[in-house]
Amino acid sequence: MRFRLKLQVDHNFGSILPLNYQLEVSRLIYDILTEDSYNFKKWLNYNDIPYKNHSPFFNFSNIIVVDRKIYGDRMLILSDTIELTISFLYNCCTEEFVYYAFENLIFKLGDSASKIRLKVVGIEKLFSPKFSNKMQFIARSPIVLRSYGNSRYVNFLSPVDTDYNELFAKNLIDKYQKYTDYPLEDHNIYTSIELLTEPKSKLLGINGQQRELVKGYLYRFTIEAPKELLEVGYKIGFGDKNHLGFGFCDILYATDKKLTPILDMNGEVASPLKKASAQLD
C-alpha cells in the first residue's frame, strides 16, 4: 500500500537539503509513525506484527523536486512543493494510520548543516496494482545487494555479477518468509531476471555517527517469480537496506503467463533459486 505525500516548503525557514538524505527521511518517518505509541501498537496488533519486531515495515521513494539546483553535496529547492511516496507491506488499517499520523503535519528535515521545514498539504492513496508471475520494474532508487563471501568486508554486487540473480531471488524469499506466514510451494519457485537497460551505479554516503558508503544500481528489469514474492518486493523494496529508501521500484508491465521450469542439459532446474529453494523445505 502506497501513499504520496505532497509537502509544502517553508522557504522563509530554509530551502537547502543534503543530497544524501536517506537516513534522515527514514528516521523521520519512523518517529512520526511511532510518536503516538497507542495507535502504533494498535496498528501493529491489527497486522499481527510483534511489538519488539525491529524489522523495517516501510520503504520510500526519492524526494521529487521539480525545480532545484545542486551545490556540492547540497540541493537548493526552488519548488514550492515537493513529493515523497511511502510504501507499506501491511494493509490492515494502514490508510487510517497514515492519515492520522501525517495529515496537516509540520516537521523539519535535514542534517546539522541545513534543514527545511515542510507541511503535509496532501495525502494520496495510490492505486494498488494486480500482481502476476511475470512483471517489469524500473528502479526509482538504487537497488543494493550485499555479499560478504569469505571476507568480513562487505561487497556490493553489480547486476552483471554471476551470483547476482541467485542472491537477488534469495533476498526476496527471505523477506517473504520473514514478513508472512504463508509458505510457498516448492514447485512454484522458478525465477529468472533479465536486465532491460544498462545498470547505472550510484554511490551514496549515509550520514550518521559513522559515515557509511552504500553502492546500488538503477536499471529496468523483467522478473519471473511467484507473484507473492513480487508483491513483497514492490511493497517493501527489492534488495537490501529498504528502510533507507533503497530498492523502491515502479511497475512497467505485468502478465499472468504461467511459470514453467527450464531444464539444463542434465535435466536439473536451471533457476537462480535452485539453492535458495531448499530453505523452504
Steps between C-alpha positions, in 0.01 A plus 500: 500500500648830388430860594629811324561796731489850358723722714504879504843657545533791744763701311508760778648231725742349249525344154817287514498123552792254498510282188551189711187528713408129524582453868327823602182411309496147640535621859238770443239258363561255783479774765175635354338157480602402853442835673152392613598169660138396561400528132828349385457194723138470388610499135767240576239285669256527208774371269630233742841665525685438830566829680870417549544405135761745374464401135431800273135517399518778241696616197503843338580668172749771418374847579353643180614860448402649165708817523837486676869583477792289622791652693752239608326260739199733542178554308338843477126445472330759279160326479227602741392138547683167490375139513591183685339157461493254792432131439372253762491122489206471737151614398273459803396846629810651335305774321347628824836469674685704235238776482493529880880525517570734206193715426585875528825411677781757515855368546867572429726290279876514451830468681702724731621712206167576333133436565167578336155527653214318329124481536294206376240660273382185323488123547409279205444128530645348184338234287582144613627302199409145412800273540587222260778247444685707241550872544722784386632750754701821495721583797419852617765479772817287486463126561764392751614139531776409745720195533770427755626177348802377695595851609384721785486789252177567316490467123229686311399283206441622146209359294759358257670291771451126455328438835288818497177337379517220753559736792234741369245217501615363836456848647137499381437156650655602832277808513190301417578243770573778750192710439230240430372174641412349163771263373551467127468161336837382374383425146397864450845644565638554150660839457684685228618860483579681176655844481323736260747788533867544583534523881606843623698497825433748780729546801329669794633606836260423784555756772512394862748467783717306255457592135412192294544470125230301321515399135190406302381487142219656298358290216187356343441129519259218424453242773313170500415373847197408712285812522513482881873574487457785254233658718737500798777652285269771369364592842810480722773534235739280301847424634645623830465812716139562403429691823739766362301535180709270282340259252185707447357389163203579278322251274539533124319188380336183633366175358333190639714267292528163673849422629670180388840369607787519252722191500872497433693229313496275806126525549541727802289812555704793372394773737673755722284363783624145466706525819280750680185292456643240736431745782128454448503123550 
